[in-house]
Amino acid sequence: MSKQTTGMKSLLFLSTILVSQLPALAQSTVHGNDSIKDRQSVDLNEVKVFGKSAARKLEEGVFAVNALEIAPDINRMVTINDLVNRTAGVKVRREGGVGSDFDLTINGMSGNSIRYFIDGVPLESKGSGVSLENIPLNIVERVELYKGVVPSHLGADALGGAVNIITKKKRQNFLDASYGIGSFHTHTADLTGQWFIPRTAIALRPTVGVNYSKNDYKMKGVEIWDEDEERYILTDRRRFHDDYLSIFGQLEAGVNNVGWADMFFLGVSYNAVDKEIQTGAMQNKVYGKAERHSHSLAFSAIYSKRWGDIASRINISHTLDHSETVDTAYRKYSWDGSWLPSSGNEMTNHARTIRVYNRPLTMINAGIDYELNEHNSFAFNYMFNRRGNDRHDKVDKLFEPTNDVVTKHILSLTYSQSFFDQKWQTSYFVKDYINTLHIRQTNDFTITGSDKIDTNATKNYMGAGIGSRYALCEPFAVKASYEHSVRLPLSRELLGNGTTVYANLALKPEQSNNYNAGIFGSCFFGDANHLTYEANGFIRHVQNFIRATVSEREGMMQYVNEPAIHIKGFDFDVSYFWEDRLKISINGSWNDARDLKKYKTDGNPSATYKNRVPNRPWMFGNMETTYSFHNIISKTDQLNVGVAHQYIHWYFLNWEAFGAISTKARIPTQNITDLSLSYSWQADRFNISLECNNLFDRLAYDNYMLPKPGRSFAAKFRIFLK
């Protein structure tokens, strides 16, 4: 059965569930979302009371953080990555279309320097196939983006920042379902809901998400062999081996606000991803048969309870994670789909391989908060993370099976204080990182460095930081933060993925001194006009910076340490609101990342000393305007029109010290414009949206000059009942 057939059956099954549940859950209408996140108002006999939302309170805290509310975009056919990509200081770079690997940058730090969470729990607990690309949007309340300094309650070794997804916590029965269709044979379907079992306090929360795409967009300017002219020519060809299918299902059951628990939920989730592999890390490596499959089964329990001034919480999860990469064709493909016999497989030019990885993950995250008084509080957090790495090959008998284990313990203690009616807030924290390795793989030691390490080692690292803010008045406040942070290498960086990423067992943890300073404020001009602004400067001094390198000959990646990288820069964000109708926002970011390795390992001067780190955007910005029309046909409908523009300055593909300026490869400047249109009626019960991405069909690139899709269209229908 083809993946497309499987995907269509999954969508049909989801639609059947939706239709069967409509009569039971259709009860009352839903009120619209307020487009101004700073103010949530209640109309009491024409007297309006304004209060700050949770998102705005977070942004006004001691750390540099953006809080992105999902409600204004819940009806659009977009992913979390799409929304995050338009925030200040953040850049998301994809390797292709739907479901492709991506790299997220926050203030110049990218890749695995950024950690991902869902409700404060590492996202990896859901399985390796779950990412910002395929999490159902209708379960998300907001997305928090921490820049540089990360609060200790997240309990992770994040060096450059963190993304924390906050899910919706409703106290009523509801059903939220959507279906979307887009260019390049793209389909999405999401369903989530909540049902309280009658005469009990038990709530059931089911969630289903399906994403499918052929990703058959055109690759422009690729090389193919011309038989008539007997030479390679540049032409346009569609991607022909890039199908993607992901299925996510989750069921949670638990209680809220009972005598023995403020919250207790048990959960089980399943995720499966089937992905055809079209290219290597660069577009000149074309594949036509290689595939990657993964599935995971996760079990979780979460408990929280407050006793007076003491609050406790614990989350325990165990994940069975299985992945398989199939590369058995002795073929060399071209972009027109033709192929020639070869002496090795597609991806590595070695023997046929069906590489299997079983990576069980056990996690414990526990915390205790103690409020000494209204001005002082303490918080303790402990994170345990044990990742196995059981690998073998089904057909390559020369491959060495191993069972590696990486274990992390992260402990943190935070002291917080506030004075002058919360105007001055400060947090101090210390962190202890303990990393234990049990490495068994020894093959390819000249590449992986397995002959140079202690295969059973435990190392300890310390970190500490401070964050403070002072609000002089509502229109003006200042904040600053510092952290000496440590990031332990991930299993993908350290152990590779067995196919496209080589292991580097000699990889060292990154360490960084992160500095942030900024100003922010809100200005109200009567009830109708409202302005928010924020500007931040940052400095990152990174030791043993982990960077991905690519072999152009093999198309293989490996993560290596750069001795010293210094990053400095700033970002800003300004938004204007008029009533609940008009929003205009503009943000920009500039960062300067330099290699400060003065000498090479052989003692000779390094040619890249003080060069800008290549293949990463260093100046970019976004502009967005949305306008809402109310009461068009009825008193409960709304039409939203939006236009967004993204600018990315050109940057070099490789180190600027190598090669002549005139022939040096560079990623060109990019200007991308998107349009969106959404209509809601019966007070947001029914919603439909249309959008066009890359309106002017501009050529756009991301990682290693891999082209992104051109102009595309999408439509989505969503229904919300309660």
C-alpha positions as CSV (number, residue, x, y, z in Angstrom):
1,M,0.0,0.0,0.0
2,S,1.4,3.4,-1.0
3,K,1.9,6.2,1.6
4,Q,-0.6,8.3,-0.3
5,T,-3.3,5.7,0.0
6,T,-2.5,5.3,3.7
7,G,-2.7,9.1,4.2
8,M,-6.0,9.3,2.5
9,K,-7.4,6.5,4.6
10,S,-6.2,8.3,7.7
11,L,-7.9,11.4,6.6
12,L,-11.2,9.5,5.9
13,F,-11.0,7.9,9.3
14,L,-10.5,11.2,11.0
15,S,-13.5,12.7,9.1
16,T,-15.7,9.9,10.2
17,I,-14.8,10.5,13.8
18,L,-15.6,14.2,13.3
19,V,-19.0,13.6,11.8
20,S,-20.0,11.1,14.4
21,Q,-19.3,13.4,17.3
22,L,-20.9,16.6,16.0
23,P,-24.5,16.0,17.3
24,A,-23.2,15.1,20.8
25,L,-20.9,18.1,21.2
26,A,-22.8,20.9,19.4
27,Q,-24.3,23.0,22.2
28,S,-23.3,26.7,22.3
29,T,-21.4,29.2,20.4
30,V,-17.8,30.3,21.0
31,H,-16.7,33.9,21.5
32,G,-14.1,35.4,19.2
33,N,-10.4,35.9,20.1
34,D,-9.1,39.3,21.2
35,S,-6.5,40.4,18.7
36,I,-4.7,42.6,21.3
37,K,-2.7,40.3,23.6
38,D,-1.8,43.0,26.1
39,R,-5.4,43.7,27.1
40,Q,-8.2,41.3,27.9
41,S,-11.4,43.3,28.6
42,V,-14.8,42.5,30.2
43,D,-17.7,44.8,29.4
44,L,-19.7,45.4,32.7
45,N,-22.5,47.9,32.1
46,E,-20.3,49.8,29.6
47,V,-17.4,49.9,32.1
48,K,-14.3,48.2,30.7
49,V,-11.8,46.6,32.9
50,F,-8.4,45.9,31.3
51,G,-5.9,43.3,32.4
52,K,-2.6,41.9,31.0
53,S,-2.7,38.5,29.4
54,A,-0.4,35.7,30.5
55,A,1.7,36.2,27.3
56,R,2.3,39.9,28.0
57,K,3.1,39.2,31.7
58,L,5.7,36.7,30.5
59,E,7.3,39.2,28.1
60,E,7.5,41.7,30.9
61,G,9.4,39.3,33.2
62,V,13.1,39.2,33.9
63,F,14.1,37.1,30.9
64,A,14.4,38.0,27.2
65,V,11.4,36.1,25.8
66,N,8.7,36.4,23.1
67,A,5.3,35.0,23.7
68,L,3.4,34.2,20.5
69,E,-0.3,33.7,20.9
70,I,-1.8,31.2,18.4
71,A,-5.4,32.3,18.5
72,P,-5.1,34.9,15.7
73,D,-3.8,32.3,13.3
74,I,-5.6,29.2,14.5
75,N,-7.8,29.1,11.3
76,R,-4.9,29.3,8.9
77,M,-3.1,26.3,7.3
78,V,0.3,27.0,8.9
79,T,2.6,25.2,11.3
80,I,4.2,26.4,14.5
81,N,7.4,26.8,12.6
82,D,5.7,29.2,10.1
83,L,4.5,31.4,13.0
84,V,7.7,31.3,15.0
85,N,9.6,32.3,11.8
86,R,8.1,35.7,11.8
87,T,9.0,36.7,15.4
88,A,11.9,39.1,16.2
89,G,15.3,37.5,16.3
90,V,14.1,34.1,15.1
91,K,14.8,32.4,11.8
92,V,13.6,28.9,10.7
93,R,15.5,27.3,7.8
94,R,14.1,24.2,6.1
95,E,15.7,21.6,3.9
96,G,12.6,21.3,1.7
97,G,8.9,21.2,1.9
98,V,6.4,19.8,4.3
99,G,8.0,17.6,6.9
100,S,11.6,18.4,6.0
101,D,14.3,18.8,8.6
102,F,14.7,22.4,9.8
103,D,17.1,24.5,11.7
104,L,15.8,27.2,14.1
105,T,18.0,30.2,15.0
106,I,17.5,32.5,18.0
107,N,19.7,35.5,18.3
108,G,22.5,33.8,16.3
109,M,22.4,30.5,18.1
110,S,20.9,27.6,16.2
111,G,20.5,23.9,15.7
112,N,20.6,21.8,18.9
113,S,21.6,24.9,20.9
114,I,17.9,25.5,21.0
115,R,15.8,23.1,23.2
116,Y,12.1,22.3,22.6
117,F,9.4,21.8,25.3
118,I,5.7,21.2,25.5
119,D,4.2,22.4,28.8
120,G,7.7,22.5,30.3
121,V,8.5,18.9,29.3
122,P,11.1,18.2,26.6
123,L,9.4,17.6,23.3
124,E,11.6,14.6,22.6
125,S,9.4,12.7,25.2
126,K,6.8,12.5,22.4
127,G,9.2,10.7,20.1
128,S,11.8,11.7,17.5
129,G,9.1,12.2,14.8
130,V,7.3,14.9,16.6
131,S,8.4,18.5,15.9
132,L,7.2,22.0,15.4
133,E,6.4,20.9,11.8
134,N,3.6,18.4,12.7
135,I,2.2,19.3,16.2
136,P,-1.6,19.9,15.7
137,L,-2.0,23.7,15.9
138,N,-5.4,23.5,17.5
139,I,-4.0,22.1,20.8
140,V,-1.7,25.1,21.2
141,E,-2.4,28.2,23.3
142,R,0.8,30.1,22.9
143,V,4.5,29.5,22.1
144,E,7.2,30.9,24.4
145,L,10.6,31.7,22.8
146,Y,13.4,32.3,25.4
147,K,16.5,34.0,24.0
148,G,19.9,33.0,25.4
149,V,19.1,32.8,29.1
150,V,16.6,30.0,29.9
151,P,14.7,29.7,33.2
152,S,15.7,26.8,35.4
153,H,12.2,25.4,35.7
154,L,12.5,24.1,32.1
155,G,15.4,21.9,33.5
156,A,17.4,21.5,30.3
157,D,20.9,22.2,28.9
158,A,19.8,24.9,26.5
159,L,22.7,27.0,25.3
160,G,21.1,29.5,22.9
161,G,17.5,29.5,23.9
162,A,14.3,27.5,24.2
163,V,10.9,27.0,22.6
164,N,8.1,26.1,25.1
165,I,4.7,25.1,23.6
166,I,1.9,25.8,26.0
167,T,-1.2,23.7,25.3
168,K,-4.8,24.8,25.9
169,K,-6.3,24.0,29.3
170,K,-10.1,24.3,29.0
171,R,-12.6,23.3,31.7
172,Q,-15.5,22.3,29.4
173,N,-16.5,19.8,26.8
174,F,-15.4,20.8,23.3
175,L,-14.5,19.6,19.9
176,D,-12.0,21.3,17.6
177,A,-11.5,19.8,14.1
178,S,-10.0,21.1,10.9
179,Y,-9.0,19.9,7.4
180,G,-6.7,21.7,5.0
181,I,-5.5,21.2,1.4
182,G,-2.7,22.9,-0.4
183,S,-0.3,22.9,-3.3
184,F,2.1,20.0,-4.0
185,H,-0.6,17.5,-3.0
186,T,-0.6,18.6,0.6
187,H,-3.3,17.6,3.1
188,T,-3.6,18.2,6.8
189,A,-6.3,17.1,9.3
190,D,-6.4,17.8,13.0
191,L,-8.8,16.9,15.8
192,T,-8.7,17.6,19.5
193,G,-11.3,17.7,22.2
194,Q,-12.2,17.2,25.8
195,W,-15.0,15.2,27.4
196,F,-15.8,15.0,31.1
197,I,-17.3,11.6,32.1
198,P,-20.7,12.3,33.6
199,R,-20.9,12.3,37.4
200,T,-17.1,12.2,37.7
201,A,-14.2,14.6,37.7
202,I,-12.4,12.6,35.1
203,A,-11.6,14.3,31.8
204,L,-10.6,12.6,28.5
205,R,-8.5,14.6,26.0
206,P,-8.1,12.9,22.6
207,T,-5.9,14.4,19.9
208,V,-5.3,13.3,16.3
209,G,-3.1,14.9,13.7
210,V,-2.3,13.8,10.1
211,N,0.0,15.5,7.6
212,Y,0.7,14.4,4.0
213,S,2.4,15.9,1.1
214,K,4.1,14.8,-2.1
215,N,6.4,17.9,-2.0
216,D,6.6,17.8,-5.8
217,Y,7.5,21.4,-6.2
218,K,9.9,22.6,-8.9
219,M,13.7,22.7,-8.4
220,K,15.0,25.6,-10.4
221,G,18.4,25.6,-12.0
222,V,19.4,22.0,-11.5
223,E,21.8,20.1,-13.7
224,I,20.7,17.3,-16.0
225,W,22.5,15.6,-18.9
226,D,21.5,16.7,-22.4
227,E,21.9,13.8,-24.8
228,D,21.7,16.0,-27.9
229,E,24.3,18.5,-26.7
230,E,26.3,15.9,-24.8
231,R,26.8,18.2,-21.8
232,Y,25.1,19.1,-18.5
233,I,22.5,21.9,-18.8
234,L,20.6,23.9,-16.1
235,T,16.9,23.5,-16.1
236,D,13.8,23.2,-13.9
237,R,12.6,19.8,-12.7
238,R,10.0,18.7,-10.1
239,R,11.0,16.8,-7.0
240,F,10.0,13.2,-7.6
241,H,10.9,11.3,-4.4
242,D,9.8,13.4,-1.4
243,D,6.5,12.0,-0.1
244,Y,5.9,12.7,3.6
245,L,3.3,11.3,5.9
246,S,3.0,11.8,9.7
247,I,0.3,10.6,12.0
248,F,0.1,11.7,15.7
249,G,-2.4,10.3,18.2
250,Q,-2.7,11.1,21.9
251,L,-5.1,10.3,24.7
252,E,-4.9,11.8,28.1
253,A,-7.1,11.0,31.1
254,G,-7.1,12.7,34.5
255,V,-8.6,15.1,37.0
256,N,-8.2,18.7,38.1
257,N,-8.8,20.3,41.4
258,V,-9.5,17.3,43.6
259,G,-8.5,17.0,47.2
260,W,-5.3,15.0,46.6
261,A,-4.2,16.8,43.4
262,D,-4.4,20.1,41.6
263,M,-3.8,18.1,38.5
264,F,-3.2,14.4,37.7
265,F,-3.1,13.1,34.2
266,L,-2.0,9.8,32.5
267,G,-1.2,9.9,28.8
268,V,-0.3,7.7,26.0
269,S,0.7,8.9,22.5
270,Y,1.8,7.4,19.2
271,N,3.6,8.9,16.3
272,A,4.6,7.5,12.9
273,V,6.5,9.2,10.1
274,D,7.2,7.9,6.6
275,K,9.5,10.0,4.5
276,E,11.1,9.6,1.1
277,I,14.5,11.2,0.9
278,Q,15.1,13.3,-2.2
279,T,18.5,14.9,-1.6
280,G,21.5,14.9,0.7
281,A,22.6,18.0,2.5
282,M,23.2,19.6,-0.9
283,Q,21.0,19.6,-4.0
284,N,23.6,18.0,-6.2
285,K,23.1,14.7,-4.4
286,V,19.8,13.3,-5.8
287,Y,18.2,10.1,-4.4
288,G,15.3,8.1,-5.9
289,K,14.8,5.1,-3.6
290,A,16.1,6.0,-0.1
291,E,13.5,6.2,2.6
292,R,13.2,6.9,6.4
293,H,10.6,5.4,8.7
294,S,10.0,6.0,12.4
295,H,7.4,5.3,15.0
296,S,7.3,5.9,18.7
297,L,5.0,5.0,21.6
298,A,5.1,7.2,24.7
299,F,3.6,6.9,28.2
300,S,3.5,9.7,30.6
301,A,2.2,10.8,34.0
302,I,2.0,14.3,35.4
303,Y,1.1,15.4,39.0
304,S,1.0,18.7,40.7
305,K,-0.2,19.9,44.1
306,R,0.1,23.0,46.3
307,W,0.2,22.9,50.1
308,G,0.0,26.4,51.3
309,D,3.3,28.1,50.3
310,I,4.7,25.0,48.8
311,A,3.9,23.8,45.3
312,S,5.2,20.5,43.8
313,R,5.1,19.0,40.4
314,I,6.5,15.8,38.7
315,N,6.4,14.5,35.2
316,I,7.5,11.0,34.3
317,S,7.6,9.6,30.8
318,H,9.0,6.6,28.9
319,T,9.3,6.6,25.1
320,L,9.9,3.6,22.8
321,D,11.5,5.2,19.7
322,H,12.2,3.2,16.6
323,S,13.6,4.5,13.3
324,E,14.8,2.8,10.1
325,T,16.6,4.1,7.1
326,V,16.4,2.1,3.9
327,D,19.2,2.6,1.3
328,T,19.5,-0.5,-0.8
329,A,19.5,0.7,-4.4
330,Y,22.8,0.7,-6.3
331,R,21.8,3.7,-8.4
332,K,22.8,7.2,-9.2
333,Y,19.9,9.5,-9.9
334,S,19.5,12.7,-11.9
335,W,16.9,15.4,-11.4
336,D,14.9,14.2,-14.4
337,G,14.3,10.8,-12.6
338,S,16.7,8.9,-14.8
339,W,19.4,6.7,-13.2
340,L,22.6,4.8,-13.9
341,P,23.9,1.7,-12.1
342,S,26.5,2.4,-9.4
343,S,28.9,0.4,-7.3
344,G,27.3,1.5,-4.0
345,N,24.1,2.8,-2.4
346,E,22.6,6.2,-3.0
347,M,23.5,8.0,0.2
348,T,27.0,6.9,1.1
349,N,28.1,4.9,-1.9
350,H,28.7,1.9,0.4
351,A,27.0,-1.4,0.8
352,R,23.3,-1.8,0.9
353,T,21.9,-0.9,4.3
354,I,18.7,-1.0,6.3
355,R,19.9,0.8,9.4
356,V,17.8,0.3,12.5
357,Y,17.9,2.5,15.6
358,N,16.0,1.7,18.8
359,R,16.4,4.7,21.1
360,P,14.3,4.3,24.3
361,L,14.1,7.4,26.4
362,T,13.2,7.7,30.1
363,M,12.7,11.2,31.6
364,I,11.8,12.6,35.0
365,N,11.2,16.2,35.6
366,A,10.4,17.2,39.2
367,G,10.2,20.6,40.9
368,I,9.3,22.2,44.2
369,D,8.5,25.9,44.6
370,Y,8.4,27.6,48.0
371,E,7.1,31.1,48.7
372,L,8.9,32.5,51.7
373,N,6.8,35.7,51.6
374,E,5.3,38.0,49.1
375,H,8.8,39.3,48.1
376,N,10.9,36.1,48.2
377,S,10.6,32.6,46.8
378,F,12.8,29.6,46.1
379,A,12.5,26.9,43.4
380,F,14.3,23.6,43.0
381,N,14.2,21.5,39.8
382,Y,15.6,18.1,38.8
383,M,15.7,16.6,35.3
384,F,16.7,13.0,34.5
385,N,17.2,12.0,30.9
386,R,18.4,8.5,29.8
387,R,18.7,7.8,26.1
388,G,19.6,4.4,24.7
389,N,21.1,3.9,21.3
390,D,20.6,0.3,20.2
391,R,21.6,0.1,16.5
392,H,22.0,-2.7,14.0
393,D,21.6,-3.3,10.3
394,K,19.3,-5.8,8.6
395,V,21.4,-6.4,5.5
396,D,24.9,-5.0,6.0
397,K,26.6,-7.8,7.8
398,L,29.8,-5.8,8.3
399,F,28.0,-3.2,10.3
400,E,28.9,-3.3,14.0
401,P,25.8,-3.5,16.3
402,T,26.2,-1.5,19.5
403,N,24.1,-0.4,22.4
404,D,25.2,3.0,23.7
405,V,23.7,4.9,26.6
406,V,23.8,8.7,27.3
407,T,22.5,9.8,30.7
408,K,22.0,13.4,31.9
409,H,21.2,14.8,35.3
410,I,20.4,18.5,35.6
411,L,19.8,20.1,38.9
412,S,18.9,23.8,39.5
413,L,18.1,26.1,42.3
414,T,16.5,29.5,41.9
415,Y,15.9,32.4,44.3
416,S,13.5,35.2,43.2
417,Q,12.7,38.5,44.8
418,S,10.4,41.4,44.0
419,F,10.1,44.9,45.4
420,F,8.2,48.2,44.9
421,D,4.9,46.6,44.1
422,Q,6.4,44.1,41.6
423,K,8.2,46.9,39.6
424,W,11.6,45.4,40.4
425,Q,12.0,41.7,40.0
426,T,15.2,39.6,40.1
427,S,16.0,35.9,39.8
428,Y,19.3,34.2,40.7
429,F,19.9,30.6,39.7
430,V,22.6,27.9,39.6
431,K,22.6,24.7,37.6
432,D,24.6,21.5,37.8
433,Y,25.0,19.3,34.7
434,I,26.1,15.7,35.0
435,N,26.7,13.7,31.8
436,T,27.4,10.0,31.7
437,L,28.4,8.1,28.6
438,H,28.6,4.4,27.9
439,I,29.8,4.1,24.3
440,R,30.2,0.7,22.5
441,Q,30.6,1.7,18.9
442,T,34.1,1.5,17.5
443,N,33.7,1.3,13.7
444,D,35.0,4.1,11.4
445,F,37.3,5.3,14.3
446,T,39.2,7.6,11.9
447,I,36.0,9.5,11.3
448,T,34.2,9.1,14.6
449,G,37.1,9.4,17.0
450,S,36.0,6.3,18.9
451,D,39.7,5.4,19.6
452,K,40.3,8.7,21.4
453,I,37.7,8.7,24.1
454,D,36.9,7.0,27.4
455,T,34.0,4.8,26.5
456,N,32.7,4.9,30.1
457,A,32.9,8.4,31.5
458,T,31.0,10.8,33.8
459,K,31.7,14.5,33.7
460,N,30.3,17.4,35.7
461,Y,29.7,21.0,34.6
462,M,28.3,24.1,36.5
463,G,26.3,27.0,35.3
464,A,24.7,30.1,36.9
465,G,22.8,33.2,36.0
466,I,20.8,36.2,36.9
467,G,17.8,38.1,35.4
468,S,16.4,41.4,36.5
469,R,13.9,44.0,35.3
470,Y,12.7,47.3,36.5
471,A,9.5,49.1,35.3
472,L,9.8,52.8,35.7
473,C,6.3,53.2,34.3
474,E,3.9,51.4,32.0
475,P,5.4,52.9,28.8
476,F,9.0,52.2,29.8
477,A,10.9,49.4,31.5
478,V,14.4,47.9,31.4
479,K,15.6,44.3,31.8
480,A,19.0,42.5,31.7
481,S,20.1,38.9,32.2
482,Y,23.2,36.8,32.2
483,E,23.9,33.1,32.2
484,H,27.0,30.8,32.0
485,S,25.3,27.9,30.3
486,V,26.4,24.4,29.2
487,R,24.9,22.3,26.5
488,L,25.6,18.6,26.4
489,P,25.8,17.1,22.9
490,L,22.6,15.4,21.7
491,S,22.6,11.7,20.6
492,R,22.3,12.8,16.9
493,E,25.4,15.0,17.2
494,L,27.4,12.6,19.3
495,L,26.3,9.2,17.8
496,G,25.1,10.3,14.3
497,N,22.0,8.8,12.7
498,G,23.8,5.9,10.9
499,T,23.1,7.2,7.4
500,T,23.5,10.9,6.6
501,V,25.2,12.0,9.8
502,Y,28.5,10.6,11.0
503,A,29.1,10.1,14.7
504,N,31.7,12.3,16.5
505,L,32.4,10.6,19.8
506,A,35.1,13.2,20.7
507,L,32.5,16.0,20.6
508,K,32.8,18.3,23.7
509,P,29.9,20.1,25.4
510,E,29.3,23.7,24.4
511,Q,29.8,26.4,27.0
512,S,28.7,30.0,26.7
513,N,28.4,33.3,28.5
514,N,25.1,34.8,27.4
515,Y,24.3,38.5,28.0
516,N,21.0,40.2,27.3
517,A,19.8,43.8,27.9
518,G,16.7,45.5,26.6
519,I,13.9,48.0,27.0
520,F,10.2,47.5,26.5
521,G,6.9,49.2,27.1
522,S,3.2,49.7,26.2
523,C,1.5,53.0,25.3
524,F,-2.3,53.4,25.3
525,F,-3.9,56.3,23.5
526,G,-7.5,56.1,24.7
527,D,-9.4,52.9,24.3
528,A,-8.8,52.6,20.5
529,N,-5.1,53.0,20.0
530,H,-2.3,50.9,21.5
531,L,1.4,50.6,20.8
532,T,3.9,48.0,22.1
533,Y,7.6,48.0,21.6
534,E,10.7,46.0,22.6
535,A,14.4,46.2,21.8
536,N,17.1,43.8,22.9
537,G,20.9,43.6,22.6
538,F,22.8,40.4,23.1
539,I,26.3,39.0,23.3
540,R,27.2,35.3,23.2
541,H,30.8,34.1,24.0
542,V,30.7,30.4,23.0
543,Q,33.5,27.8,23.7
544,N,33.5,24.5,21.8
545,F,30.7,25.7,19.5
546,I,29.1,22.7,17.9
547,R,28.7,23.2,14.1
548,A,27.5,20.9,11.3
549,T,29.9,20.4,8.5
550,V,29.1,18.9,5.1
551,S,31.3,16.8,2.8
552,E,30.5,17.9,-0.8
553,R,31.9,14.7,-2.1
554,E,29.7,12.4,0.0
555,G,26.9,14.7,1.0
556,M,27.4,13.5,4.6
557,M,27.2,15.7,7.7
558,Q,29.2,15.6,10.9
559,Y,29.1,17.8,13.9
560,V,32.4,19.3,15.1
561,N,33.6,21.7,17.7
562,E,34.8,25.3,16.9
563,P,37.1,26.5,19.7
564,A,35.6,29.9,20.1
565,I,32.7,31.8,18.5
566,H,31.6,35.3,19.5
567,I,28.1,36.5,18.6
568,K,26.7,40.0,19.1
569,G,23.6,41.6,17.8
570,F,20.2,43.2,18.5
571,D,16.6,42.8,17.6
572,F,13.5,44.9,17.9
573,D,9.7,44.6,17.6
574,V,7.1,47.3,17.3
575,S,3.3,46.7,17.0
576,Y,0.4,49.1,16.6
577,F,-3.2,48.2,17.3
578,W,-6.4,50.1,16.5
579,E,-9.3,48.7,18.4
580,D,-9.7,45.0,17.6
581,R,-9.5,45.7,13.8
582,L,-6.1,46.8,12.7
583,K,-2.6,45.4,13.6
584,I,0.6,46.6,12.1
585,S,3.9,45.0,13.2
586,I,7.5,45.2,12.2
587,N,10.6,43.5,13.6
588,G,14.2,43.1,12.6
589,S,17.3,41.3,13.7
590,W,21.1,41.7,13.1
591,N,23.7,39.4,14.5
592,D,27.5,39.1,13.9
593,A,29.0,35.6,14.6
594,R,32.8,35.5,14.3
595,D,35.3,32.7,14.4
596,L,37.9,33.6,17.1
597,K,40.2,30.6,16.5
598,K,43.5,32.4,15.8
599,Y,45.6,29.3,15.2
600,K,44.9,25.9,13.7
601,T,45.8,22.6,15.6
602,D,49.1,22.5,13.8
603,G,50.1,25.9,15.1
604,N,49.7,27.8,11.8
605,P,47.5,30.9,11.6
606,S,43.8,30.2,10.8
607,A,42.6,31.7,7.6
608,T,39.1,32.0,9.0
609,Y,40.2,34.0,12.1
610,K,37.6,36.8,12.7
611,N,35.6,35.6,9.7
612,R,31.8,35.7,9.9
613,V,30.4,32.2,10.5
614,P,29.1,31.0,7.0
615,N,25.8,29.7,5.8
616,R,23.6,31.5,8.4
617,P,21.4,34.6,8.0
618,W,22.8,37.6,9.9
619,M,20.2,40.3,9.0
620,F,16.5,39.7,8.4
621,G,13.2,41.2,9.3
622,N,9.4,40.9,9.0
623,M,6.5,43.2,8.3
624,E,2.8,42.2,8.8
625,T,-0.5,43.9,8.6
626,T,-3.9,42.4,9.4
627,Y,-7.3,44.0,9.3
628,S,-10.6,42.6,10.6
629,F,-14.1,43.4,9.3
630,H,-16.9,42.7,11.7
631,N,-20.6,42.1,11.3
632,I,-20.5,41.7,7.5
633,I,-23.4,39.4,7.0
634,S,-24.5,38.8,10.6
635,K,-23.6,40.1,14.0
636,T,-21.3,37.1,14.7
637,D,-19.1,37.0,11.7
638,Q,-15.6,38.3,11.0
639,L,-13.4,38.7,7.9
640,N,-9.6,38.9,8.5
641,V,-7.2,40.0,5.7
642,G,-3.5,39.8,6.2
643,V,-0.3,40.5,4.3
644,A,3.2,39.6,5.5
645,H,6.6,40.3,4.0
646,Q,9.9,38.8,5.0
647,Y,13.4,40.1,4.1
648,I,16.6,38.1,4.4
649,H,20.0,39.7,3.5
650,W,22.4,37.7,1.4
651,Y,25.1,35.7,3.1
652,F,28.1,33.5,2.1
653,L,27.7,29.8,1.8
654,N,31.3,29.0,2.9
655,W,34.0,30.9,4.8
656,E,34.6,34.3,3.3
657,A,38.4,33.8,3.5
658,F,38.3,31.0,0.9
659,G,38.0,31.7,-2.8
660,A,37.7,34.8,-4.9
661,I,35.0,37.3,-4.1
662,S,33.7,37.3,-7.6
663,T,33.2,33.5,-7.7
664,K,32.3,32.9,-4.0
665,A,29.1,31.0,-3.4
666,R,26.5,33.1,-1.6
667,I,22.8,32.8,-0.7
668,P,21.1,35.7,-2.5
669,T,18.9,38.4,-0.8
670,Q,15.3,37.2,-0.5
671,N,12.0,39.1,-0.3
672,I,9.0,36.9,0.2
673,T,5.4,38.2,0.4
674,D,2.4,36.1,1.7
675,L,-1.3,36.8,1.6
676,S,-4.0,35.4,3.9
677,L,-7.8,35.6,4.1
678,S,-10.0,34.0,6.7
679,Y,-13.7,34.2,7.4
680,S,-15.5,33.1,10.6
681,W,-19.2,32.9,11.3
682,Q,-21.5,32.0,14.2
683,A,-19.0,33.5,16.6
684,D,-16.0,31.4,15.5
685,R,-17.9,28.1,15.3
686,F,-17.2,27.8,11.6
687,N,-14.1,29.1,9.9
688,I,-12.5,29.0,6.5
689,S,-9.3,30.4,5.2
690,L,-7.4,30.9,2.0
691,E,-3.8,31.9,1.5
692,C,-1.0,32.4,-1.0
693,N,2.6,31.9,0.1
694,N,5.4,33.5,-1.9
695,L,3.0,35.6,-3.9
696,F,5.5,36.7,-6.5
697,D,7.1,33.3,-6.9
698,R,10.6,34.5,-5.8
699,L,13.5,32.1,-5.8
700,A,14.2,31.4,-2.1
701,Y,16.9,29.2,-0.5
702,D,17.6,27.8,3.0
703,N,20.1,25.3,4.3
704,Y,23.2,24.9,2.0
705,M,21.3,26.6,-0.8
706,L,18.5,24.0,-0.9
707,P,15.6,25.7,-2.8
708,K,12.3,26.2,-0.9
709,P,8.9,25.8,-2.6
710,G,7.8,28.5,-4.9
711,R,4.3,30.1,-5.0
712,S,1.8,27.9,-3.3
713,F,-1.9,28.1,-2.3
714,A,-3.8,26.6,0.6
715,A,-7.3,26.4,2.0
716,K,-8.5,25.2,5.4
717,F,-11.9,24.6,7.1
718,R,-12.2,24.5,10.9
719,I,-15.1,23.8,13.2
720,F,-15.1,24.5,16.9
721,L,-18.0,23.3,19.1
722,K,-18.6,23.3,22.8
